[in-house]
Amino acid sequence: MRIPIPATTAVYDGDTIAVEVALLAVAECPHGHNIAFTVPDYEDLDYFQHKSTTWALAHANDCPGPTSATVESGR
């Protein structure tokens, strides 16, 4: 699992600047399959990291492998 990376968006309304921070919880396998959750609040980060980890563990049991290798082997 990758460590969540904050993405920021600055909105300028003429007088002030509001900065929104979005956190992502991302899990991916070596073959490029992945899942990502946008974490709405920093306090929810643990919950979404748990969801990512649960997906990664389940995916490891039935990962079809690299899709390019599957296509290549069919030729």
PDB file of N, CA, C and O in Angstrom:
ATOM      1  N   MET A   1       0.852  -1.172   0.000  1.00  0.00           N
ATOM      2  CA  MET A   1       0.000   0.000   0.000  1.00  0.00           C
ATOM      3  C   MET A   1       0.894   1.229   0.000  1.00  0.00           C
ATOM      4  O   MET A   1       1.937   1.264   0.653  1.00  0.00           O
ATOM      5  N   ARG A   2       0.465   2.225  -0.741  1.00  0.00           N
ATOM      6  CA  ARG A   2       1.196   3.482  -0.741  1.00  0.00           C
ATOM      7  C   ARG A   2       0.686   4.380   0.367  1.00  0.00           C
ATOM      8  O   ARG A   2      -0.472   4.289   0.774  1.00  0.00           O
ATOM      9  N   ILE A   3       1.550   5.237   0.847  1.00  0.00           N
ATOM     10  CA  ILE A   3       1.160   6.213   1.862  1.00  0.00           C
ATOM     11  C   ILE A   3       0.294   7.275   1.185  1.00  0.00           C
ATOM     12  O   ILE A   3       0.630   7.751   0.101  1.00  0.00           O
ATOM     13  N   PRO A   4      -0.812   7.646   1.817  1.00  0.00           N
ATOM     14  CA  PRO A   4      -1.678   8.653   1.198  1.00  0.00           C
ATOM     15  C   PRO A   4      -0.916   9.943   0.888  1.00  0.00           C
ATOM     16  O   PRO A   4      -0.083  10.385   1.679  1.00  0.00           O
ATOM     17  N   ILE A   5      -1.201  10.524  -0.238  1.00  0.00           N
ATOM     18  CA  ILE A   5      -0.538  11.743  -0.671  1.00  0.00           C
ATOM     19  C   ILE A   5      -1.578  12.859  -0.713  1.00  0.00           C
ATOM     20  O   ILE A   5      -2.604  12.725  -1.380  1.00  0.00           O
ATOM     21  N   PRO A   6      -1.321  13.956  -0.006  1.00  0.00           N
ATOM     22  CA  PRO A   6      -2.299  15.041  -0.056  1.00  0.00           C
ATOM     23  C   PRO A   6      -2.265  15.763  -1.402  1.00  0.00           C
ATOM     24  O   PRO A   6      -1.194  16.049  -1.937  1.00  0.00           O
ATOM     25  N   ALA A   7      -3.433  16.049  -1.932  1.00  0.00           N
ATOM     26  CA  ALA A   7      -3.557  16.840  -3.156  1.00  0.00           C
ATOM     27  C   ALA A   7      -4.278  18.116  -2.765  1.00  0.00           C
ATOM     28  O   ALA A   7      -5.323  18.060  -2.118  1.00  0.00           O
ATOM     29  N   THR A   8      -3.747  19.245  -3.139  1.00  0.00           N
ATOM     30  CA  THR A   8      -4.357  20.492  -2.711  1.00  0.00           C
ATOM     31  C   THR A   8      -4.972  21.243  -3.882  1.00  0.00           C
ATOM     32  O   THR A   8      -4.476  21.187  -5.007  1.00  0.00           O
ATOM     33  N   THR A   9      -6.038  21.932  -3.601  1.00  0.00           N
ATOM     34  CA  THR A   9      -6.698  22.797  -4.576  1.00  0.00           C
ATOM     35  C   THR A   9      -6.889  24.156  -3.920  1.00  0.00           C
ATOM     36  O   THR A   9      -7.476  24.249  -2.842  1.00  0.00           O
ATOM     37  N   ALA A  10      -6.406  25.191  -4.552  1.00  0.00           N
ATOM     38  CA  ALA A  10      -6.582  26.540  -4.018  1.00  0.00           C
ATOM     39  C   ALA A  10      -7.686  27.235  -4.794  1.00  0.00           C
ATOM     40  O   ALA A  10      -7.687  27.230  -6.025  1.00  0.00           O
ATOM     41  N   VAL A  11      -8.623  27.831  -4.076  1.00  0.00           N
ATOM     42  CA  VAL A  11      -9.735  28.547  -4.688  1.00  0.00           C
ATOM     43  C   VAL A  11      -9.650  29.998  -4.231  1.00  0.00           C
ATOM     44  O   VAL A  11      -9.704  30.282  -3.034  1.00  0.00           O
ATOM     45  N   TYR A  12      -9.519  30.906  -5.178  1.00  0.00           N
ATOM     46  CA  TYR A  12      -9.421  32.338  -4.869  1.00  0.00           C
ATOM     47  C   TYR A  12     -10.744  33.006  -5.229  1.00  0.00           C
ATOM     48  O   TYR A  12     -11.190  32.943  -6.375  1.00  0.00           O
ATOM     49  N   ASP A  13     -11.362  33.641  -4.247  1.00  0.00           N
ATOM     50  CA  ASP A  13     -12.659  34.266  -4.512  1.00  0.00           C
ATOM     51  C   ASP A  13     -12.586  35.798  -4.580  1.00  0.00           C
ATOM     52  O   ASP A  13     -13.620  36.464  -4.547  1.00  0.00           O
ATOM     53  N   GLY A  14     -11.392  36.351  -4.672  1.00  0.00           N
ATOM     54  CA  GLY A  14     -11.242  37.799  -4.761  1.00  0.00           C
ATOM     55  C   GLY A  14     -10.691  38.413  -3.489  1.00  0.00           C
ATOM     56  O   GLY A  14      -9.919  39.370  -3.546  1.00  0.00           O
ATOM     57  N   ASP A  15     -11.078  37.877  -2.346  1.00  0.00           N
ATOM     58  CA  ASP A  15     -10.590  38.403  -1.070  1.00  0.00           C
ATOM     59  C   ASP A  15      -9.765  37.391  -0.296  1.00  0.00           C
ATOM     60  O   ASP A  15      -8.792  37.744   0.371  1.00  0.00           O
ATOM     61  N   THR A  16     -10.162  36.136  -0.391  1.00  0.00           N
ATOM     62  CA  THR A  16      -9.468  35.095   0.378  1.00  0.00           C
ATOM     63  C   THR A  16      -9.143  33.906  -0.511  1.00  0.00           C
ATOM     64  O   THR A  16      -9.677  33.761  -1.611  1.00  0.00           O
ATOM     65  N   ILE A  17      -8.271  33.075  -0.017  1.00  0.00           N
ATOM     66  CA  ILE A  17      -7.930  31.832  -0.712  1.00  0.00           C
ATOM     67  C   ILE A  17      -8.288  30.676   0.214  1.00  0.00           C
ATOM     68  O   ILE A  17      -7.844  30.626   1.361  1.00  0.00           O
ATOM     69  N   ALA A  18      -9.089  29.757  -0.290  1.00  0.00           N
ATOM     70  CA  ALA A  18      -9.426  28.547   0.455  1.00  0.00           C
ATOM     71  C   ALA A  18      -8.625  27.394  -0.140  1.00  0.00           C
ATOM     72  O   ALA A  18      -8.597  27.206  -1.356  1.00  0.00           O
ATOM     73  N   VAL A  19      -7.992  26.647   0.708  1.00  0.00           N
ATOM     74  CA  VAL A  19      -7.205  25.504   0.242  1.00  0.00           C
ATOM     75  C   VAL A  19      -7.889  24.236   0.704  1.00  0.00           C
ATOM     76  O   VAL A  19      -8.089  24.025   1.900  1.00  0.00           O
ATOM     77  N   GLU A  20      -8.250  23.385  -0.258  1.00  0.00           N
ATOM     78  CA  GLU A  20      -8.872  22.104   0.057  1.00  0.00           C
ATOM     79  C   GLU A  20      -7.810  21.018  -0.071  1.00  0.00           C
ATOM     80  O   GLU A  20      -7.035  21.005  -1.027  1.00  0.00           O
ATOM     81  N   VAL A  21      -7.781  20.133   0.873  1.00  0.00           N
ATOM     82  CA  VAL A  21      -6.817  19.038   0.851  1.00  0.00           C
ATOM     83  C   VAL A  21      -7.578  17.732   0.703  1.00  0.00           C
ATOM     84  O   VAL A  21      -8.486  17.442   1.483  1.00  0.00           O
ATOM     85  N   ALA A  22      -7.210  16.950  -0.290  1.00  0.00           N
ATOM     86  CA  ALA A  22      -7.826  15.637  -0.487  1.00  0.00           C
ATOM     87  C   ALA A  22      -6.779  14.578  -0.204  1.00  0.00           C
ATOM     88  O   ALA A  22      -5.664  14.649  -0.722  1.00  0.00           O
ATOM     89  N   LEU A  23      -7.123  13.609   0.605  1.00  0.00           N
ATOM     90  CA  LEU A  23      -6.225  12.496   0.893  1.00  0.00           C
ATOM     91  C   LEU A  23      -6.718  11.275   0.141  1.00  0.00           C
ATOM     92  O   LEU A  23      -7.922  11.056   0.012  1.00  0.00           O
ATOM     93  N   LEU A  24      -5.783  10.485  -0.353  1.00  0.00           N
ATOM     94  CA  LEU A  24      -6.122   9.255  -1.060  1.00  0.00           C
ATOM     95  C   LEU A  24      -5.540   8.071  -0.309  1.00  0.00           C
ATOM     96  O   LEU A  24      -4.414   8.130   0.184  1.00  0.00           O
ATOM     97  N   ALA A  25      -6.303   7.008  -0.226  1.00  0.00           N
ATOM     98  CA  ALA A  25      -5.805   5.732   0.273  1.00  0.00           C
ATOM     99  C   ALA A  25      -5.764   4.812  -0.937  1.00  0.00           C
ATOM    100  O   ALA A  25      -6.807   4.496  -1.511  1.00  0.00           O
ATOM    101  N   VAL A  26      -4.574   4.382  -1.329  1.00  0.00           N
ATOM    102  CA  VAL A  26      -4.398   3.626  -2.570  1.00  0.00           C
ATOM    103  C   VAL A  26      -3.702   2.300  -2.278  1.00  0.00           C
ATOM    104  O   VAL A  26      -2.727   2.249  -1.528  1.00  0.00           O
ATOM    105  N   ALA A  27      -4.216   1.235  -2.877  1.00  0.00           N
ATOM    106  CA  ALA A  27      -3.557  -0.066  -2.818  1.00  0.00           C
ATOM    107  C   ALA A  27      -3.387  -0.550  -4.246  1.00  0.00           C
ATOM    108  O   ALA A  27      -4.289  -0.382  -5.066  1.00  0.00           O
ATOM    109  N   GLU A  28      -2.248  -1.146  -4.556  1.00  0.00           N
ATOM    110  CA  GLU A  28      -2.039  -1.666  -5.905  1.00  0.00           C
ATOM    111  C   GLU A  28      -1.149  -2.899  -5.842  1.00  0.00           C
ATOM    112  O   GLU A  28      -0.352  -3.071  -4.920  1.00  0.00           O
ATOM    113  N   CYS A  29      -1.306  -3.750  -6.845  1.00  0.00           N
ATOM    114  CA  CYS A  29      -0.481  -4.951  -6.929  1.00  0.00           C
ATOM    115  C   CYS A  29       0.610  -4.722  -7.980  1.00  0.00           C
ATOM    116  O   CYS A  29       0.542  -3.748  -8.730  1.00  0.00           O
ATOM    117  N   PRO A  30       1.600  -5.591  -8.046  1.00  0.00           N
ATOM    118  CA  PRO A  30       2.684  -5.414  -9.020  1.00  0.00           C
ATOM    119  C   PRO A  30       2.220  -5.454 -10.474  1.00  0.00           C
ATOM    120  O   PRO A  30       2.952  -5.019 -11.363  1.00  0.00           O
ATOM    121  N   HIS A  31       1.025  -5.965 -10.732  1.00  0.00           N
ATOM    122  CA  HIS A  31       0.520  -6.078 -12.097  1.00  0.00           C
ATOM    123  C   HIS A  31      -0.250  -4.842 -12.545  1.00  0.00           C
ATOM    124  O   HIS A  31      -0.713  -4.784 -13.684  1.00  0.00           O
ATOM    125  N   GLY A  32      -0.392  -3.857 -11.670  1.00  0.00           N
ATOM    126  CA  GLY A  32      -1.071  -2.625 -12.056  1.00  0.00           C
ATOM    127  C   GLY A  32      -2.532  -2.546 -11.668  1.00  0.00           C
ATOM    128  O   GLY A  32      -3.173  -1.526 -11.922  1.00  0.00           O
ATOM    129  N   HIS A  33      -3.087  -3.597 -11.055  1.00  0.00           N
ATOM    130  CA  HIS A  33      -4.469  -3.521 -10.576  1.00  0.00           C
ATOM    131  C   HIS A  33      -4.460  -2.672  -9.310  1.00  0.00           C
ATOM    132  O   HIS A  33      -3.562  -2.811  -8.480  1.00  0.00           O
ATOM    133  N   ASN A  34      -5.440  -1.804  -9.154  1.00  0.00           N
ATOM    134  CA  ASN A  34      -5.437  -0.970  -7.965  1.00  0.00           C
ATOM    135  C   ASN A  34      -6.837  -0.570  -7.552  1.00  0.00           C
ATOM    136  O   ASN A  34      -7.815  -0.774  -8.272  1.00  0.00           O
ATOM    137  N   ILE A  35      -6.892   0.000  -6.377  1.00  0.00           N
ATOM    138  CA  ILE A  35      -8.131   0.573  -5.859  1.00  0.00           C
ATOM    139  C   ILE A  35      -7.733   1.837  -5.113  1.00  0.00           C
ATOM    140  O   ILE A  35      -6.691   1.873  -4.460  1.00  0.00           O
ATOM    141  N   ALA A  36      -8.546   2.859  -5.207  1.00  0.00           N
ATOM    142  CA  ALA A  36      -8.254   4.117  -4.528  1.00  0.00           C
ATOM    143  C   ALA A  36      -9.526   4.661  -3.890  1.00  0.00           C
ATOM    144  O   ALA A  36     -10.607   4.598  -4.475  1.00  0.00           O
ATOM    145  N   PHE A  37      -9.381   5.179  -2.720  1.00  0.00           N
ATOM    146  CA  PHE A  37     -10.493   5.807  -2.013  1.00  0.00           C
ATOM    147  C   PHE A  37     -10.109   7.248  -1.718  1.00  0.00           C
ATOM    148  O   PHE A  37      -8.988   7.513  -1.286  1.00  0.00           O
ATOM    149  N   THR A  38     -11.018   8.175  -1.945  1.00  0.00           N
ATOM    150  CA  THR A  38     -10.820   9.551  -1.529  1.00  0.00           C
ATOM    151  C   THR A  38     -11.300   9.661  -0.092  1.00  0.00           C
ATOM    152  O   THR A  38     -12.455   9.364   0.212  1.00  0.00           O
ATOM    153  N   VAL A  39     -10.421  10.082   0.775  1.00  0.00           N
ATOM    154  CA  VAL A  39     -10.733  10.166   2.198  1.00  0.00           C
ATOM    155  C   VAL A  39     -11.336  11.543   2.478  1.00  0.00           C
ATOM    156  O   VAL A  39     -10.645  12.553   2.345  1.00  0.00           O
ATOM    157  N   PRO A  40     -12.603  11.600   2.861  1.00  0.00           N
ATOM    158  CA  PRO A  40     -13.265  12.897   3.018  1.00  0.00           C
ATOM    159  C   PRO A  40     -12.771  13.707   4.211  1.00  0.00           C
ATOM    160  O   PRO A  40     -12.861  14.935   4.204  1.00  0.00           O
ATOM    161  N   ASP A  41     -12.255  13.039   5.225  1.00  0.00           N
ATOM    162  CA  ASP A  41     -11.800  13.738   6.421  1.00  0.00           C
ATOM    163  C   ASP A  41     -10.598  12.986   6.974  1.00  0.00           C
ATOM    164  O   ASP A  41     -10.554  11.756   6.938  1.00  0.00           O
ATOM    165  N   TYR A  42      -9.632  13.724   7.479  1.00  0.00           N
ATOM    166  CA  TYR A  42      -8.421  13.098   8.005  1.00  0.00           C
ATOM    167  C   TYR A  42      -8.749  12.055   9.073  1.00  0.00           C
ATOM    168  O   TYR A  42      -8.053  11.047   9.188  1.00  0.00           O
ATOM    169  N   GLU A  43      -9.791  12.287   9.842  1.00  0.00           N
ATOM    170  CA  GLU A  43     -10.179  11.339  10.891  1.00  0.00           C
ATOM    171  C   GLU A  43     -10.657  10.013  10.316  1.00  0.00           C
ATOM    172  O   GLU A  43     -10.684   9.011  11.030  1.00  0.00           O
ATOM    173  N   ASP A  44     -11.037   9.986   9.040  1.00  0.00           N
ATOM    174  CA  ASP A  44     -11.493   8.752   8.393  1.00  0.00           C
ATOM    175  C   ASP A  44     -10.352   7.973   7.736  1.00  0.00           C
ATOM    176  O   ASP A  44     -10.588   6.923   7.137  1.00  0.00           O
ATOM    177  N   LEU A  45      -9.121   8.475   7.842  1.00  0.00           N
ATOM    178  CA  LEU A  45      -7.993   7.870   7.141  1.00  0.00           C
ATOM    179  C   LEU A  45      -7.779   6.414   7.538  1.00  0.00           C
ATOM    180  O   LEU A  45      -7.562   5.570   6.668  1.00  0.00           O
ATOM    181  N   ASP A  46      -7.834   6.103   8.821  1.00  0.00           N
ATOM    182  CA  ASP A  46      -7.638   4.721   9.271  1.00  0.00           C
ATOM    183  C   ASP A  46      -8.670   3.781   8.658  1.00  0.00           C
ATOM    184  O   ASP A  46      -8.334   2.671   8.245  1.00  0.00           O
ATOM    185  N   TYR A  47      -9.920   4.224   8.598  1.00  0.00           N
ATOM    186  CA  TYR A  47     -10.992   3.401   8.028  1.00  0.00           C
ATOM    187  C   TYR A  47     -10.704   3.067   6.566  1.00  0.00           C
ATOM    188  O   TYR A  47     -10.832   1.914   6.156  1.00  0.00           O
ATOM    189  N   PHE A  48     -10.315   4.074   5.776  1.00  0.00           N
ATOM    190  CA  PHE A  48     -10.079   3.840   4.360  1.00  0.00           C
ATOM    191  C   PHE A  48      -8.767   3.087   4.106  1.00  0.00           C
ATOM    192  O   PHE A  48      -8.659   2.359   3.119  1.00  0.00           O
ATOM    193  N   GLN A  49      -7.782   3.251   4.973  1.00  0.00           N
ATOM    194  CA  GLN A  49      -6.574   2.438   4.854  1.00  0.00           C
ATOM    195  C   GLN A  49      -6.912   0.976   5.132  1.00  0.00           C
ATOM    196  O   GLN A  49      -6.373   0.075   4.488  1.00  0.00           O
ATOM    197  N   HIS A  50      -7.804   0.745   6.091  1.00  0.00           N
ATOM    198  CA  HIS A  50      -8.241  -0.625   6.373  1.00  0.00           C
ATOM    199  C   HIS A  50      -8.974  -1.212   5.167  1.00  0.00           C
ATOM    200  O   HIS A  50      -8.764  -2.375   4.822  1.00  0.00           O
ATOM    201  N   LYS A  51      -9.835  -0.414   4.521  1.00  0.00           N
ATOM    202  CA  LYS A  51     -10.536  -0.893   3.318  1.00  0.00           C
ATOM    203  C   LYS A  51      -9.532  -1.231   2.216  1.00  0.00           C
ATOM    204  O   LYS A  51      -9.691  -2.236   1.523  1.00  0.00           O
ATOM    205  N   SER A  52      -8.509  -0.406   2.050  1.00  0.00           N
ATOM    206  CA  SER A  52      -7.485  -0.660   1.035  1.00  0.00           C
ATOM    207  C   SER A  52      -6.721  -1.939   1.335  1.00  0.00           C
ATOM    208  O   SER A  52      -6.463  -2.740   0.437  1.00  0.00           O
ATOM    209  N   THR A  53      -6.365  -2.127   2.587  1.00  0.00           N
ATOM    210  CA  THR A  53      -5.630  -3.326   2.985  1.00  0.00           C
ATOM    211  C   THR A  53      -6.480  -4.570   2.798  1.00  0.00           C
ATOM    212  O   THR A  53      -5.980  -5.594   2.332  1.00  0.00           O
ATOM    213  N   THR A  54      -7.762  -4.498   3.156  1.00  0.00           N
ATOM    214  CA  THR A  54      -8.673  -5.627   2.970  1.00  0.00           C
ATOM    215  C   THR A  54      -8.774  -5.988   1.496  1.00  0.00           C
ATOM    216  O   THR A  54      -8.751  -7.169   1.149  1.00  0.00           O
ATOM    217  N   TRP A  55      -8.887  -4.984   0.613  1.00  0.00           N
ATOM    218  CA  TRP A  55      -8.943  -5.239  -0.827  1.00  0.00           C
ATOM    219  C   TRP A  55      -7.662  -5.904  -1.295  1.00  0.00           C
ATOM    220  O   TRP A  55      -7.702  -6.865  -2.062  1.00  0.00           O
ATOM    221  N   ALA A  56      -6.517  -5.393  -0.834  1.00  0.00           N
ATOM    222  CA  ALA A  56      -5.227  -5.928  -1.279  1.00  0.00           C
ATOM    223  C   ALA A  56      -5.073  -7.397  -0.878  1.00  0.00           C
ATOM    224  O   ALA A  56      -4.588  -8.206  -1.669  1.00  0.00           O
ATOM    225  N   LEU A  57      -5.478  -7.741   0.333  1.00  0.00           N
ATOM    226  CA  LEU A  57      -5.378  -9.134   0.783  1.00  0.00           C
ATOM    227  C   LEU A  57      -6.294 -10.048  -0.032  1.00  0.00           C
ATOM    228  O   LEU A  57      -5.889 -11.144  -0.419  1.00  0.00           O
ATOM    229  N   ALA A  58      -7.514  -9.606  -0.292  1.00  0.00           N
ATOM    230  CA  ALA A  58      -8.437 -10.414  -1.099  1.00  0.00           C
ATOM    231  C   ALA A  58      -7.945 -10.514  -2.536  1.00  0.00           C
ATOM    232  O   ALA A  58      -8.047 -11.576  -3.150  1.00  0.00           O
ATOM    233  N   HIS A  59      -7.417  -9.434  -3.076  1.00  0.00           N
ATOM    234  CA  HIS A  59      -6.947  -9.423  -4.454  1.00  0.00           C
ATOM    235  C   HIS A  59      -5.753 -10.355  -4.642  1.00  0.00           C
ATOM    236  O   HIS A  59      -5.606 -10.973  -5.697  1.00  0.00           O
ATOM    237  N   ALA A  60      -4.913 -10.457  -3.635  1.00  0.00           N
ATOM    238  CA  ALA A  60      -3.734 -11.318  -3.741  1.00  0.00           C
ATOM    239  C   ALA A  60      -4.125 -12.776  -3.957  1.00  0.00           C
ATOM    240  O   ALA A  60      -3.372 -13.533  -4.568  1.00  0.00           O
ATOM    241  N   ASN A  61      -5.295 -13.177  -3.462  1.00  0.00           N
ATOM    242  CA  ASN A  61      -5.750 -14.561  -3.612  1.00  0.00           C
ATOM    243  C   ASN A  61      -6.233 -14.893  -5.019  1.00  0.00           C
ATOM    244  O   ASN A  61      -6.124 -16.040  -5.451  1.00  0.00           O
ATOM    245  N   ASP A  62      -6.767 -13.901  -5.744  1.00  0.00           N
ATOM    246  CA  ASP A  62      -7.294 -14.203  -7.079  1.00  0.00           C
ATOM    247  C   ASP A  62      -6.864 -13.189  -8.137  1.00  0.00           C
ATOM    248  O   ASP A  62      -7.626 -12.895  -9.058  1.00  0.00           O
ATOM    249  N   CYS A  63      -5.670 -12.662  -8.012  1.00  0.00           N
ATOM    250  CA  CYS A  63      -5.148 -11.741  -9.024  1.00  0.00           C
ATOM    251  C   CYS A  63      -4.900 -12.512 -10.319  1.00  0.00           C
ATOM    252  O   CYS A  63      -4.220 -13.538 -10.301  1.00  0.00           O
ATOM    253  N   PRO A  64      -5.438 -12.035 -11.442  1.00  0.00           N
ATOM    254  CA  PRO A  64      -5.247 -12.750 -12.695  1.00  0.00           C
ATOM    255  C   PRO A  64      -3.859 -12.558 -13.298  1.00  0.00           C
ATOM    256  O   PRO A  64      -3.545 -13.147 -14.332  1.00  0.00           O
ATOM    257  N   GLY A  65      -3.040 -11.753 -12.669  1.00  0.00           N
ATOM    258  CA  GLY A  65      -1.708 -11.491 -13.208  1.00  0.00           C
ATOM    259  C   GLY A  65      -1.762 -10.368 -14.220  1.00  0.00           C
ATOM    260  O   GLY A  65      -2.811  -9.760 -14.434  1.00  0.00           O
ATOM    261  N   PRO A  66      -0.622 -10.092 -14.844  1.00  0.00           N
ATOM    262  CA  PRO A  66      -0.606  -8.980 -15.800  1.00  0.00           C
ATOM    263  C   PRO A  66      -1.481  -9.257 -17.007  1.00  0.00           C
ATOM    264  O   PRO A  66      -1.393 -10.323 -17.617  1.00  0.00           O
ATOM    265  N   THR A  67      -2.321  -8.301 -17.349  1.00  0.00           N
ATOM    266  CA  THR A  67      -3.216  -8.495 -18.484  1.00  0.00           C
ATOM    267  C   THR A  67      -2.431  -8.585 -19.786  1.00  0.00           C
ATOM    268  O   THR A  67      -2.835  -9.301 -20.703  1.00  0.00           O
ATOM    269  N   SER A  68      -1.311  -7.865 -19.879  1.00  0.00           N
ATOM    270  CA  SER A  68      -0.532  -7.938 -21.118  1.00  0.00           C
ATOM    271  C   SER A  68       0.052  -9.333 -21.310  1.00  0.00           C
ATOM    272  O   SER A  68       0.147  -9.820 -22.436  1.00  0.00           O
ATOM    273  N   ALA A  69       0.449  -9.985 -20.196  1.00  0.00           N
ATOM    274  CA  ALA A  69       0.988 -11.343 -20.311  1.00  0.00           C
ATOM    275  C   ALA A  69      -0.112 -12.310 -20.714  1.00  0.00           C
ATOM    276  O   ALA A  69       0.134 -13.252 -21.467  1.00  0.00           O
ATOM    277  N   THR A  70      -1.327 -12.086 -20.217  1.00  0.00           N
ATOM    278  CA  THR A  70      -2.440 -12.950 -20.587  1.00  0.00           C
ATOM    279  C   THR A  70      -2.732 -12.834 -22.077  1.00  0.00           C
ATOM    280  O   THR A  70      -2.985 -13.835 -22.747  1.00  0.00           O
ATOM    281  N   VAL A  71      -2.696 -11.618 -22.588  1.00  0.00           N
ATOM    282  CA  VAL A  71      -2.943 -11.395 -24.009  1.00  0.00           C
ATOM    283  C   VAL A  71      -1.825 -12.012 -24.828  1.00  0.00           C
ATOM    284  O   VAL A  71      -2.078 -12.651 -25.849  1.00  0.00           O
ATOM    285  N   GLU A  72      -0.597 -11.826 -24.387  1.00  0.00           N
ATOM    286  CA  GLU A  72       0.554 -12.372 -25.118  1.00  0.00           C
ATOM    287  C   GLU A  72       0.521 -13.898 -25.172  1.00  0.00           C
ATOM    288  O   GLU A  72       0.841 -14.505 -26.194  1.00  0.00           O
ATOM    289  N   SER A  73       0.120 -14.518 -24.026  1.00  0.00           N
ATOM    290  CA  SER A  73       0.123 -15.987 -24.004  1.00  0.00           C
ATOM    291  C   SER A  73      -0.952 -16.571 -24.903  1.00  0.00           C
ATOM    292  O   SER A  73      -0.858 -17.732 -25.302  1.00  0.00           O
ATOM    293  N   GLY A  74      -1.975 -15.783 -25.228  1.00  0.00           N
ATOM    294  CA  GLY A  74      -3.043 -16.261 -26.072  1.00  0.00           C
ATOM    295  C   GLY A  74      -2.680 -16.250 -27.551  1.00  0.00           C
ATOM    296  O   GLY A  74      -3.411 -16.797 -28.376  1.00  0.00           O
ATOM    297  N   ARG A  75      -1.560 -15.632 -27.887  1.00  0.00           N
ATOM    298  CA  ARG A  75      -1.186 -15.553 -29.313  1.00  0.00           C
ATOM    299  C   ARG A  75      -0.436 -16.769 -29.779  1.00  0.00           C
ATOM    300  O   ARG A  75      -0.056 -16.850 -30.947  1.00  0.00           O
TER     301      ARG A  75
END
